[in-house]
Amino acid sequence: MGGVMKRIVLACMFGLLTVLPAFAEGDDIRITEIVITSKIVKGKPIDSIKRLSSSTDKSLYCFIRSVAPAGTETTIRHVWYKGEEKAGEQELPLKGEKWRTYSKKLIRKGSVGDWRVEVLDSSGKLLKSVKFKMN
């Protein structure tokens, strides 16, 4: 097999491994994407916010994409924090091998500081978190 062909085969194999993750017994939900966004359009985030002005009230969304073992039907929680203080929490369904969902939080004018959203499984285990800053 020529060098170019080997690279194509390896690229295809790598691509399949990243698209179709294997789950060992006892593996749980994996968050493959997490983003703070200003809007969800057709089930997808339109931007990725890391820093934002606090001059007006803003609705923000925490969007996640997950993979899980076949037949998964459970809930996850999005917990919003301003600094170390809990600012909100939402329980969301998670059904199936590939799932996407989001929570929404109204951030009031003047809510300056470091913010984060933690994604927790139904037992309270931290799956992933995302941070953003309000100036």
Helices and strands as residue ranges (DSSP letters): H 3-19, E 30-37, E 40-41, E 44-45, E 51-52, E 58-67, E 73-82, E 85-95, E 98-107, E 113-120, E 126-134
